[in-house]
Amino acid sequence: MVDKSKVLFLNSSFIKSETPATTDGKIASITIEGYASTNDADRQGDIVPASVWEKGMLNYLKNPVILAYHDHSEPVGRMVDHRVDSKGLWVKARISSAAGEVFDLVKDGILTAFSIGFRIVDAEYDAAKELFVVKELELHEISVVSVPANQNTLFSLSKAFDTAEEFKSFKMQFAPDSDSAKGLESSTEASSEVKKEMEMDPKQLEQMLADAASKAAEQTAKAIVESQAKALAEKAAAEKAAADAKAAVEAAAEKPLPMPKPQ
């Protein structure tokens, strides 16, 4: 069984800034930017919605260092900006000239990609439809590497595993109990399913993935609306309590004091 907390690495291309920062006429740093993650689903049916990144980046943002080759002993820069939009996770990073060889490789266009390392916290796997939707993750680090595993910056979680069977084993751990109880398919069955998926009508596959992505976005929007409604209700209750307390104080102040009894 593949470790459920396995750290996955996924790559995407970045571009360099046209105006590098300079000090005394020398290049001090190079800015690079690009989408480290997109909402697109690949042919394996893996979907990483943009909604997972706001929470998934909280720990990383405490120290947003950029590494080289996933080596924690080789920091080469810092993330200086990021945003989560309808397309996915966009990041901007500054690579310092103090990084030496790595800086030169970025400047010369040898290192051309971001590679993010993250752990899946929660996901939903539909074995029947072969759809794997990540619902929660934790970003561990962002590195600069050479050639992205996926030139189109589309996520392909399967690239983090050696075989289709290993990836199948990993995903089954996120399947509902009813599906998990059926057990994992044999290597032959798993290979057959992958082949069947690759032979599907592209339009049919595209629609299937679009439906799954739409469902994930719908659930996220519903959760946001419910959270906002709860916050408004709590605010209204607090304001009412404060108003009632103020009214009680004012009423007490206006009430005449009792006359003293004659001695």
LOTIKOL-220575 format. One record per atom (N, C-alpha, C, O): residue in three letters; x, y, z. Coordinates in steps of 0.05 Angstrom, whole numbers, padded with zeros to 5 digits, always signed. Atoms other than C-alpha are relative to their C-alpha. Layout:
<recs>
ALAXYZ...
</recs>
This chain:
<recs>
MET+00017-00024+00000MET+00000+00000+00000MET+00018+00025+00000MET+00036+00027+00017VAL-00015-00025+00002VAL+00028+00068-00020VAL-00008+00018+00024VAL-00031+00021+00031ASP+00004-00018-00023ASP+00036+00116+00039ASP-00019+00022-00008ASP-00015+00037-00027LYS+00021-00020+00006LYS-00026+00161+00041LYS+00011+00029+00003LYS+00001+00047-00010SER-00011-00027-00005SER+00017+00220+00065SER+00024+00006-00018SER+00039+00024-00013LYS-00022-00003+00019LYS+00066+00213+00007LYS+00001+00029-00011LYS-00020+00041-00018VAL-00004-00027+00011VAL+00094+00281-00016VAL+00002-00002-00030VAL+00018-00017-00041LEU+00001+00001+00029LEU+00078+00293-00089LEU+00014+00024-00012LEU+00013+00046+00000PHE-00014-00022+00013PHE+00118+00336-00137PHE-00012+00004-00028PHE-00012-00014-00044LEU+00012-00006+00026LEU+00085+00371-00196LEU+00013+00026-00011LEU+00017+00045+00003ASN-00016-00021+00013ASN+00119+00418-00246ASN-00016+00017-00019ASN-00037+00008-00030SER+00012-00018+00020SER+00100+00478-00289SER+00020+00021-00008SER+00037+00029+00008SER-00019-00019+00010SER+00137+00529-00331SER-00003+00027+00013SER-00025+00035+00022PHE+00001-00028-00009PHE+00155+00599-00308PHE+00013+00018-00021PHE+00027+00008-00039ILE-00014-00019+00018ILE+00177+00662-00344ILE+00016+00020+00017ILE+00010+00024+00040LYS-00017-00019-00014LYS+00231+00712-00325LYS-00009+00028-00004LYS-00021+00035-00025SER+00006-00028+00003SER+00221+00786-00312SER+00018+00012-00021SER+00042+00005-00023GLU-00016-00014+00021GLU+00245+00831-00369GLU+00019+00021+00013GLU+00038+00029+00000THR-00016-00021-00013THR+00274+00881-00318THR+00011-00011+00026THR-00001-00005+00047PRO-00011+00011-00025PRO+00318+00845-00267PRO+00010+00023+00018PRO+00018+00044+00009ALA-00009-00020-00019ALA+00336+00882-00203ALA+00030+00002-00001ALA+00044-00018-00003THR-00029-00004+00002THR+00406+00913-00204THR+00010+00016+00024THR-00005+00033+00035THR-00014-00015-00021THR+00455+00940-00152THR+00028+00007-00010THR+00043-00011-00017ASP-00026-00009+00011ASP+00515+00982-00174ASP+00005-00011-00028ASP+00028-00018-00034GLY-00003+00009+00027GLY+00502+00961-00245GLY+00001-00030-00004GLY+00002-00040-00026LYS-00001+00029+00001LYS+00503+00887-00228LYS-00028-00012+00006LYS-00043-00001+00023ILE+00026+00012-00005ILE+00442+00841-00230ILE+00000-00012+00028ILE+00017-00029+00035ALA+00002+00010-00028ALA+00422+00829-00157ALA-00019-00023+00003ALA-00016-00040+00020SER+00020+00021-00002SER+00362+00785-00169SER-00016-00001-00026SER-00017+00018-00041ILE+00017+00005+00023ILE+00317+00756-00222ILE-00028-00007+00010ILE-00030-00024+00028THR+00028+00007-00008THR+00241+00754-00216THR-00011-00020-00020THR-00009-00016-00044ILE+00013+00020+00017ILE+00205+00693-00243ILE-00029-00002+00009ILE-00036+00002+00032GLU+00028+00003-00007GLU+00130+00681-00246GLU-00014-00019-00018GLU-00005-00025-00040GLY+00016+00019+00016GLY+00078+00632-00271GLY-00020-00014+00017GLY-00020-00011+00042TYR+00019+00016-00014TYR+00022+00585-00252TYR+00013-00025+00010TYR+00021-00042-00006ALA-00011+00024-00012ALA+00048+00533-00204ALA-00021-00022+00000ALA-00015-00046+00003SER+00022+00019+00000SER-00020+00499-00208SER-00023+00012-00017SER-00028+00036-00016THR+00024-00008+00015THR-00080+00502-00256THR-00023-00018+00007THR-00019-00040+00017ASN+00024+00016-00005ASN-00151+00478-00250ASN-00005-00022-00020ASN-00022-00039-00016ASP+00005+00020+00021ASP-00147+00437-00313ASP+00004-00028+00010ASP+00021-00034+00027ALA-00002+00028-00006ALA-00157+00363-00308ALA+00015-00014-00022ALA+00012-00007-00046ASP-00015+00014+00021ASP-00110+00316-00344ASP-00016-00025-00009ASP-00038-00030+00001ARG+00014+00024+00010ARG-00128+00252-00381ARG-00004-00022+00020ARG-00019-00041+00016GLN+00004+00020-00021GLN-00121+00212-00318GLN-00025+00006+00017GLN-00033-00010+00034GLY+00024-00006-00015GLY-00181+00248-00289GLY+00006+00012+00027GLY-00010+00011+00045ASP-00009-00012-00026ASP-00142+00284-00233ASP-00006+00030+00000ASP+00001+00044-00019ILE+00007-00028-00001ILE-00169+00351-00211ILE+00009+00013+00026ILE+00004+00002+00048VAL-00009-00015-00024VAL-00137+00402-00163VAL-00014+00027-00002VAL-00003+00045-00015PRO+00014-00026+00002PRO-00188+00459-00154PRO+00016+00022+00012PRO+00031+00018+00031ALA-00014-00024-00010ALA-00161+00529-00142ALA-00007+00005+00029ALA+00009+00016+00044SER+00010-00006-00028SER-00202+00532-00077SER+00017-00013+00021SER+00016-00004+00044VAL-00016+00014-00021VAL-00153+00485-00041VAL+00024+00016+00009VAL+00036+00010+00030TRP-00025-00013-00005TRP-00095+00534-00043TRP+00000+00020+00023TRP+00020+00023+00037GLU+00001-00021-00021GLU-00118+00589+00005GLU+00007-00013+00027GLU+00024-00002+00042LYS-00006+00014-00025LYS-00118+00540+00064LYS+00026-00016-00002LYS+00041-00017+00017GLY-00023+00018+00004GLY-00064+00495+00034GLY+00027+00015+00002GLY+00047+00001+00006MET-00025-00014+00000MET-00012+00551+00034MET+00007+00013+00027MET+00028+00025+00030LEU-00003-00015-00026LEU-00020+00577+00106LEU+00027-00005+00013LEU+00040+00014+00021ASN-00026+00005-00013ASN+00041+00542+00134ASN+00023+00009-00017ASN+00043+00019-00006TYR-00022-00008+00018TYR+00084+00555+00073TYR+00004+00030+00001TYR+00027+00039+00000LEU-00002-00029+00001LEU+00069+00630+00076LEU+00015+00011+00025LEU+00024+00034+00024LYS-00015-00009-00024LYS+00102+00634+00145LYS+00030+00003-00007LYS+00044+00019+00006ASN-00028-00002+00009ASN+00169+00624+00109ASN+00002-00009-00029ASN+00011-00031-00035PRO+00003+00008+00028PRO+00159+00625+00033PRO+00027-00001-00015PRO+00030+00014-00035VAL-00026+00002+00013VAL+00230+00605+00013VAL-00003-00017-00025VAL-00018-00036-00027ILE-00001+00015+00025ILE+00244+00581-00057ILE+00026-00017+00001ILE+00047-00007+00007LEU-00023+00018-00001LEU+00290+00520-00061LEU+00010-00006-00028LEU-00003+00001-00048ALA-00010+00011+00025ALA+00332+00489-00116ALA-00001-00030+00002ALA+00010-00042+00020TYR+00001+00030+00003TYR+00316+00417-00136TYR-00012-00014+00025TYR-00004-00036+00031HIS+00012+00011-00024HIS+00274+00405-00072HIS+00020-00006+00022HIS+00014-00022+00040ASP-00021+00004-00021ASP+00337+00409-00030ASP-00003+00022+00021ASP+00002+00045+00016HIS+00004-00019-00022HIS+00321+00442+00037HIS+00025+00014+00009HIS+00024+00034+00024SER-00025-00013-00008SER+00394+00458+00047SER+00009+00020-00021SER+00031+00031-00018GLU-00008-00018+00021GLU+00395+00500-00016GLU-00022+00020-00007GLU-00034+00019-00028PRO+00019-00021+00006PRO+00349+00561-00011PRO+00012+00019-00020PRO+00036+00026-00017VAL-00011-00018+00020VAL+00357+00607-00071VAL-00016+00026-00004VAL-00008+00043-00019GLY+00017-00024+00002GLY+00302+00659-00063GLY-00024-00001+00017GLY-00026-00018+00034ARG+00025-00001-00015ARG+00234+00677-00036ARG-00023+00006-00018ARG-00020+00019-00039MET+00024-00008+00014MET+00163+00680-00061MET-00008+00028+00009MET-00009+00033+00033VAL+00006-00028-00007VAL+00145+00754-00063VAL-00029+00007-00005VAL-00039+00028+00004ASP+00029-00006+00005ASP+00073+00750-00088ASP-00013-00026-00009ASP+00000-00044-00020HIS+00016+00023+00010HIS+00018+00700-00103HIS-00029+00009-00002HIS-00037+00028+00011ARG+00029-00004+00000ARG-00054+00698-00121ARG-00014-00026-00008ARG-00002-00043-00022VAL+00017+00023+00008VAL-00109+00646-00128VAL-00023+00011-00016VAL-00039+00026-00005ASP+00022-00010+00017ASP-00156+00660-00186ASP-00014-00023-00013ASP-00010-00046-00006SER+00016+00020+00013SER-00203+00624-00231SER+00016-00021-00015SER+00006-00043-00021LYS-00017+00018+00015LYS-00145+00592-00268LYS+00015-00019+00018LYS+00020-00042+00011GLY-00015+00017-00019GLY-00106+00566-00208GLY+00018+00017+00018GLY+00010+00039+00025LEU-00019-00013-00018LEU-00046+00585-00165LEU+00022+00013-00016LEU+00038-00001-00029TRP-00022-00014+00014TRP+00000+00639-00193TRP+00019+00010+00021TRP+00011+00020+00042VAL-00020-00009-00019VAL+00065+00655-00158VAL+00022+00017-00014VAL+00028+00013-00037LYS-00023-00016+00010LYS+00121+00706-00166LYS+00022-00004+00021LYS+00017-00002+00045ALA-00023+00004-00018ALA+00190+00693-00136ALA+00024+00016-00009ALA+00027+00021-00033ARG-00025-00014+00006ARG+00256+00730-00132ARG+00023-00019+00006ARG+00026-00028+00028ILE-00023+00017-00003ILE+00319+00689-00143ILE+00024+00018+00004ILE+00030+00035-00013SER-00022-00018-00007SER+00380+00721-00110SER+00026-00008-00015SER+00031-00031-00021SER-00025+00005+00013SER+00447+00728-00145SER+00019-00015+00019SER+00038-00027+00010ALA-00016+00015-00020ALA+00476+00699-00080ALA-00003-00030-00003ALA+00012-00046+00008ALA+00004+00029+00005ALA+00449+00632-00104ALA+00021-00011-00019ALA+00021-00035-00024GLY-00023+00009+00016GLY+00510+00629-00150GLY-00008-00015-00025GLY-00021-00004-00043GLU+00004+00016+00025GLU+00505+00573-00201GLU-00030-00002-00007GLU-00037-00001-00030VAL+00029+00002+00006VAL+00429+00566-00193VAL-00010+00026-00012VAL-00026+00025-00031PHE+00007-00026+00011PHE+00421+00640-00206PHE+00008+00002-00029PHE-00008+00011-00046ASP-00010-00001+00028ASP+00463+00635-00269ASP-00017-00019-00018ASP-00022-00012-00041LEU+00016+00019+00016LEU+00423+00574-00293LEU-00028+00011-00005LEU-00039+00007-00027VAL+00026-00012+00004VAL+00357+00612-00283VAL+00004+00023-00021VAL-00013+00025-00039LYS-00005-00023+00018LYS+00386+00674-00318LYS+00005-00010-00029LYS-00004+00003-00048ASP-00007+00010+00027ASP+00411+00631-00377ASP-00022-00017-00012ASP-00020-00028-00034GLY+00023+00016+00010GLY+00344+00595-00384GLY+00004-00030+00001GLY-00009-00045-00014ILE-00004+00029-00003ILE+00369+00527-00362ILE-00020-00012+00020ILE-00033-00032+00015LEU+00021+00008-00019LEU+00324+00522-00301LEU-00024+00017-00008LEU-00024+00041-00007THR+00023-00014+00013THR+00256+00539-00330THR-00027-00007+00013THR-00048+00000+00002ALA+00026+00009-00010ALA+00203+00509-00284ALA-00001+00002+00030ALA+00019-00001+00045PHE+00006+00003-00028PHE+00171+00512-00216PHE-00007-00030+00005PHE-00017-00043-00013SER+00009+00027-00008SER+00162+00446-00180SER-00009+00002+00029SER+00006+00009+00047ILE+00011-00003-00026ILE+00117+00444-00120ILE-00002-00027+00014ILE-00010-00047+00001GLY+00002+00024-00016GLY+00119+00392-00065GLY-00023+00003+00020GLY-00023+00022+00036PHE+00023-00002-00018PHE+00054+00379-00027PHE-00010-00027+00008PHE-00004-00048-00004ARG+00012+00024-00011ARG+00016+00328+00013ARG-00030+00002-00002ARG-00041+00023+00006ILE+00030+00000+00001ILE-00057+00310+00001ILE-00011-00007+00027ILE-00005-00028+00038VAL+00012+00004-00026VAL-00097+00317+00065VAL-00027-00015-00004VAL-00034-00033+00012ASP+00026+00013+00005ASP-00165+00298+00036ASP-00006+00001-00030ASP+00001+00020-00044ALA+00007+00001+00028ALA-00191+00277-00031ALA-00024-00018-00003ALA-00033-00032+00016GLU+00023+00017+00005GLU-00249+00241-00063GLU+00005-00015-00026GLU+00010-00004-00047TYR-00006+00016+00024TYR-00239+00183-00111TYR-00025-00017-00007TYR-00035-00032+00009ASP+00022+00016+00011ASP-00295+00154-00154ASP+00012-00021-00018ASP+00020-00015-00041ALA-00013+00022+00015ALA-00268+00087-00177ALA-00015-00006-00025ALA-00002-00013-00046ALA+00016+00007+00023ALA-00325+00076-00225ALA+00005+00019-00023ALA+00008+00011-00046LYS-00004-00020+00021LYS-00313+00141-00263LYS+00030+00007-00003LYS+00037+00022-00021GLU-00028-00006+00001GLU-00238+00143-00249GLU+00006+00030+00003GLU+00022+00041-00012LEU-00004-00028-00006LEU-00243+00214-00222LEU+00012+00004+00027LEU+00002-00007+00047PHE-00013-00005-00025PHE-00196+00238-00168PHE+00001+00030+00005PHE+00016+00044-00009VAL+00002-00029-00006VAL-00212+00306-00138VAL+00012+00006+00027VAL+00004-00004+00047VAL-00014-00008-00025VAL-00165+00337-00086VAL-00017+00020+00014VAL-00024+00041+00002LYS+00018-00019-00015LYS-00207+00371-00032LYS+00016+00016+00020LYS+00008+00038+00027GLU-00017-00015-00019GLU-00151+00392+00016GLU+00029-00009-00002GLU+00034-00033-00005LEU-00028+00007+00002LEU-00075+00394+00013LEU+00016+00019+00017LEU+00006+00039+00027GLU-00019-00017-00015GLU-00014+00423+00048GLU+00025+00004-00017GLU+00039-00015-00024LEU-00024-00006+00016LEU+00040+00458+00007LEU+00024-00001+00018LEU+00026+00013+00038HIS-00025+00002-00016HIS+00109+00439+00033HIS+00022+00018-00010HIS+00035+00032+00006GLU-00022-00017+00011GLU+00156+00476-00014GLU-00004+00005-00030GLU-00018-00010-00043ILE-00001-00006+00029ILE+00167+00508-00082ILE+00029+00001-00008ILE+00046+00014+00005SER-00028+00001+00009SER+00231+00494-00121SER+00001+00010-00029SER-00019+00011-00043VAL-00005-00004+00028VAL+00262+00514-00187VAL+00014-00025-00010VAL+00032-00035+00003VAL-00011+00024+00012VAL+00279+00456-00233VAL+00005+00005-00030VAL+00000+00027-00039SER-00007-00004+00028SER+00299+00445-00305SER-00025-00002-00019SER-00037+00018-00025VAL+00021+00003+00020VAL+00246+00416-00352VAL-00026-00009+00014VAL-00025-00029+00028PRO+00025+00008-00013PRO+00173+00413-00328PRO-00009-00028-00010PRO-00007-00034-00034ALA+00010+00026+00008ALA+00143+00343-00328ALA-00024+00002-00018ALA-00029-00015-00035ASN+00023-00004+00017ASN+00081+00371-00361ASN+00003+00027-00013ASN-00001+00048+00000GLN-00006-00025+00014GLN+00096+00424-00413GLN-00024+00019-00001GLN-00021+00043-00004ASN+00024-00016+00002ASN+00023+00449-00413ASN-00008+00010+00028ASN-00030+00021+00030THR+00006-00008-00028THR+00025+00463-00337THR-00026-00013+00010THR-00039-00002+00027LEU+00024+00015-00010LEU-00032+00413-00329LEU+00010-00020+00021LEU+00031-00033+00018PHE-00008+00019-00020PHE-00029+00372-00266PHE-00003-00029-00009PHE-00023-00036-00023SER+00001+00029+00006SER-00014+00299-00275SER+00011-00014+00024SER+00035-00020+00026LEU-00009+00012-00025LEU-00012+00267-00207LEU+00014-00027-00005LEU+00031-00035+00011SER-00011+00026+00005SER+00005+00200-00238SER+00030+00001-00004SER+00044-00019+00000LYS-00029-00002+00005LYS+00075+00226-00255LYS+00016-00002+00025LYS+00040-00005+00024ALA-00014+00002-00026ALA+00091+00224-00181ALA+00003-00029+00009ALA+00015-00034+00030PHE-00001+00028-00007PHE+00085+00148-00182PHE+00015-00016-00022PHE+00015-00007-00045ASP-00016+00015+00019ASP+00127+00095-00215ASP-00017-00016-00019ASP-00010-00020-00042THR+00017+00017+00017THR+00069+00052-00241THR-00029+00008+00003THR-00036+00022+00022ALA+00028-00005-00001ALA-00005+00057-00256ALA-00012-00014+00024ALA-00031-00004+00037GLU+00010+00015-00022GLU-00017+00004-00203GLU+00005+00014+00027GLU-00011+00014+00045GLU-00007-00015-00024GLU+00019+00045-00150GLU-00018+00024+00004GLU-00026+00030+00026PHE+00017-00023-00002PHE-00022+00106-00166PHE-00029-00009+00007PHE-00043+00004+00023LYS+00027+00011-00006LYS-00086+00064-00164LYS-00002-00007+00029LYS-00023-00001+00042SER-00001+00006-00029SER-00067+00039-00095SER-00002+00025+00017SER-00017+00025+00037PHE+00001-00025-00015PHE-00056+00110-00071PHE-00028+00012+00000PHE-00039+00020+00020LYS+00026-00012+00002LYS-00123+00135-00097LYS-00022-00015+00014LYS-00041-00003+00025MET+00020+00016-00012MET-00163+00077-00070MET-00003+00006+00030MET-00024+00001+00042GLN+00002-00007-00028GLN-00147+00101+00000GLN-00019+00024+00006GLN-00027+00029+00028PHE+00018-00023-00002PHE-00191+00162-00014PHE-00028-00007-00010PHE-00045+00011-00012ALA+00026+00009+00010ALA-00249+00121-00041ALA-00019-00004+00024ALA-00010-00010+00046PRO+00019+00006-00022PRO-00314+00113+00000PRO+00004-00029+00009PRO+00014-00046-00005ASP-00003+00027-00011ASP-00315+00052+00045ASP-00011-00022-00017ASP+00001-00043-00020SER+00013+00020+00017SER-00362+00015-00002SER+00018-00008-00023SER+00019-00031-00031ASP-00018+00006+00022ASP-00311+00021-00058ASP+00025-00013+00010ASP+00036-00031-00003SER-00025+00010-00011SER-00251+00007-00014SER-00003-00029+00007SER+00016-00045+00004ALA+00004+00028-00009ALA-00282-00057+00011ALA+00002-00020-00022ALA+00006-00044-00018LYS-00001+00017+00023LYS-00282-00085-00059LYS+00029-00010-00005LYS+00033-00029-00020GLY-00028+00007+00004GLY-00206-00087-00056GLY+00011+00012-00025GLY-00004+00021-00043LEU-00013-00012+00024LEU-00156-00063-00107LEU-00001-00020-00023LEU+00000-00044-00019GLU+00000+00016+00024GLU-00159-00088-00178GLU+00028-00012-00004GLU+00048-00002+00006SER-00026+00012+00006SER-00104-00134-00202SER+00015+00017-00019SER+00004+00036-00031SER-00016-00016+00018SER-00047-00106-00242SER-00011+00000-00028SER-00010+00020-00042THR+00011+00002+00027THR-00079-00131-00306THR-00025+00017-00003THR-00028+00031-00023GLU+00025-00016+00001GLU-00146-00098-00289GLU+00007+00029+00000GLU-00006+00045-00015ALA-00008-00028-00002ALA-00112-00033-00271ALA+00011+00010-00027ALA+00003+00032-00036SER-00011-00008+00026SER-00073-00031-00336SER-00022+00001-00021SER-00021+00019-00039SER+00022+00000+00019SER-00136-00048-00374SER-00017+00025+00002SER-00025+00037-00018GLU+00016-00024-00005GLU-00173+00010-00342GLU+00014+00025-00011GLU+00002+00042-00023VAL-00015-00023+00010VAL-00118+00059-00359VAL-00001+00001-00031VAL-00005+00022-00043LYS+00001+00001+00029LYS-00118+00035-00431LYS-00028+00008-00010LYS-00031+00022-00030LYS+00027-00007+00008LYS-00194+00041-00434LYS-00004+00030+00001LYS-00017+00041-00016GLU+00003-00029-00004GLU-00190+00112-00408GLU+00013+00015-00023GLU+00002+00035-00033MET-00014-00013+00022MET-00139+00131-00461MET-00015-00002-00026MET-00010+00014-00044GLU+00014+00004+00025GLU-00185+00104-00515GLU-00028+00013+00000GLU-00042+00011-00020MET+00026-00013-00001MET-00246+00143-00492MET-00002+00023-00020MET+00018+00035-00028ASP+00005-00023+00017ASP-00278+00194-00537ASP+00009+00026+00015ASP-00001+00030+00037PRO-00010-00024-00013PRO-00242+00260-00521PRO-00023+00018+00010PRO-00021+00030+00032LYS+00022-00017-00009LYS-00308+00298-00518LYS-00015-00011+00024LYS-00023+00003+00042GLN+00013+00013-00023GLN-00338+00247-00470GLN+00017+00004+00025GLN+00006+00010+00046LEU-00018-00004-00023LEU-00277+00251-00425LEU+00000+00029+00009LEU+00000+00034+00033GLU+00000-00028-00006GLU-00277+00327-00429GLU-00025+00008+00016GLU-00023+00023+00035GLN+00025-00006-00014GLN-00350+00330-00407GLN+00000-00012+00028GLN-00009+00000+00047MET-00001+00014-00026MET-00338+00280-00351MET+00017+00016+00020MET+00009+00020+00043LEU-00017-00015-00017LEU-00281+00321-00323LEU-00012+00028+00006LEU-00008+00038+00028ALA+00013-00026-00005ALA-00319+00387-00332ALA-00022-00002+00021ALA-00024+00015+00038ASP+00021+00004-00020ASP-00377+00359-00292ASP+00012-00003+00028ASP+00001+00008+00047ALA-00013+00004-00026ALA-00330+00338-00236ALA+00011+00026+00011ALA+00008+00033+00035ALA-00011-00026-00008ALA-00296+00406-00235ALA-00022+00019+00008ALA-00019+00034+00028SER+00022-00017-00006SER-00363+00441-00235SER-00012-00007+00028SER-00019+00011+00043LYS+00011+00009-00026LYS-00387+00399-00176LYS+00018+00010+00023LYS+00008+00019+00044ALA-00019-00009-00021ALA-00323+00416-00136ALA-00003+00030+00004ALA-00003+00039+00027ALA+00003-00029-00002ALA-00332+00490-00151ALA-00027+00007+00014ALA-00028+00026+00030GLU+00027-00004-00012GLU-00406+00486-00131GLU+00001-00004+00030GLU-00010+00011+00045GLN-00002+00006-00029GLN-00389+00454-00064GLN+00016+00022+00014GLN+00009+00029+00037THR-00016-00021-00013THR-00336+00507-00050THR-00016+00025+00003THR-00015+00038+00024ALA+00016-00024-00001ALA-00384+00564-00067ALA-00021-00002+00022ALA-00027+00017+00036LYS+00021+00005-00020LYS-00438+00533-00022LYS+00012+00004+00028LYS-00001+00016+00045ALA-00013-00002-00026ALA-00389+00528+00036ALA+00006+00029+00007ALA+00003+00037+00030ILE-00006-00028-00004ILE-00369+00601+00027ILE-00025+00016+00008ILE-00025+00032+00026VAL+00026-00014-00006VAL-00442+00625+00026VAL-00009-00007+00028VAL-00018+00011+00043GLU+00008+00009-00026GLU-00458+00584+00088GLU+00017+00014+00022GLU+00006+00022+00043SER-00018-00012-00019SER-00397+00612+00124SER-00007+00030+00003SER-00007+00040+00026GLN+00007-00029-00001GLN-00416+00684+00106GLN-00027+00004+00014GLN-00029+00023+00030ALA+00026-00002-00013ALA-00488+00673+00128ALA+00002-00003+00030ALA-00010+00011+00046LYS-00004+00005-00029LYS-00465+00646+00195LYS+00013+00024+00013LYS+00006+00032+00035ALA-00014-00023-00011ALA-00418+00705+00205ALA-00019+00024+00003ALA-00018+00038+00023LEU+00019-00022-00001LEU-00474+00755+00189LEU-00020-00004+00023LEU-00027+00015+00037ALA+00018+00006-00021ALA-00521+00719+00237ALA+00012+00006+00027ALA-00001+00017+00045GLU-00014-00004-00025GLU-00470+00721+00293GLU+00004+00030+00005GLU+00002+00039+00028LYS-00004-00029-00003LYS-00456+00795+00280LYS-00026+00013+00008LYS-00026+00031+00025ALA+00026-00011-00006ALA-00531+00811+00281ALA-00008-00006+00029ALA-00018+00011+00043ALA+00006+00008-00028ALA-00539+00773+00347ALA+00016+00017+00020ALA+00006+00025+00040ALA-00017-00016-00018ALA-00480+00810+00378ALA-00009+00029+00001ALA-00010+00041+00022GLU+00010-00028+00001GLU-00507+00878+00355GLU-00026+00003+00016GLU-00030+00023+00029LYS+00025-00001-00015LYS-00576+00862+00384LYS+00005-00002+00030LYS-00008+00012+00045ALA-00006+00003-00028ALA-00546+00840+00450ALA+00011+00027+00011ALA+00005+00035+00033ALA-00012-00025-00008ALA-00506+00905+00453ALA-00021+00022+00002ALA-00021+00038+00021ALA+00022-00020+00000ALA-00568+00947+00436ALA-00018-00004+00024ALA-00026+00015+00037ASP+00018+00006-00023ASP-00610+00911+00489ASP+00014+00009+00026ASP+00001+00020+00044ALA-00015-00008-00025ALA-00555+00923+00542ALA+00000+00031+00003ALA-00004+00041+00025LYS+00000-00029-00001LYS-00551+00997+00523LYS-00027+00011+00008LYS-00029+00029+00024ALA+00027-00009-00007ALA-00627+01005+00527ALA-00006-00005+00029ALA-00019+00012+00042ALA+00005+00006-00028ALA-00628+00972+00595ALA+00014+00021+00018ALA+00004+00030+00038VAL-00015-00021-00016VAL-00574+01021+00621VAL-00014+00027-00002VAL-00016+00040+00019GLU+00014-00026+00002GLU-00611+01081+00593GLU-00026+00001+00015GLU-00033+00021+00027ALA+00025+00001-00015ALA-00677+01058+00623ALA+00005+00003+00030ALA-00010+00016+00044ALA-00007-00002-00029ALA-00644+01050+00691ALA+00008+00028+00007ALA+00001+00037+00029ALA-00009-00027-00006ALA-00614+01119+00686ALA-00023+00020+00001ALA-00023+00039+00016GLU+00023-00017+00001GLU-00681+01151+00669GLU-00020-00005+00023GLU-00036+00013+00029LYS+00019+00007-00021LYS-00719+01117+00726LYS+00006+00017+00025LYS+00028+00017+00035PRO-00004-00018-00023PRO-00729+01167+00784PRO+00008-00016+00025PRO-00001-00038+00030LEU-00009+00013-00025LEU-00694+01151+00850LEU-00023+00002+00020LEU-00038+00022+00021PRO+00021+00000-00021PRO-00742+01133+00908PRO+00005+00022+00020PRO+00028+00027+00028MET-00002-00021-00020MET-00757+01191+00956MET+00007-00012+00028MET-00004-00033+00035PRO-00007+00012-00027PRO-00726+01181+01026PRO-00024+00003+00018PRO-00039+00022+00017LYS+00022-00001-00020LYS-00776+01165+01081LYS+00006+00021+00021LYS+00028+00023+00031PRO-00003-00020-00022PRO-00788+01220+01133PRO+00009-00014+00025PRO-00001-00036+00031GLN-00010+00011-00025GLN-00752+01208+01198GLN-00021+00003+00022GLN-00016-00006+00045
</recs>
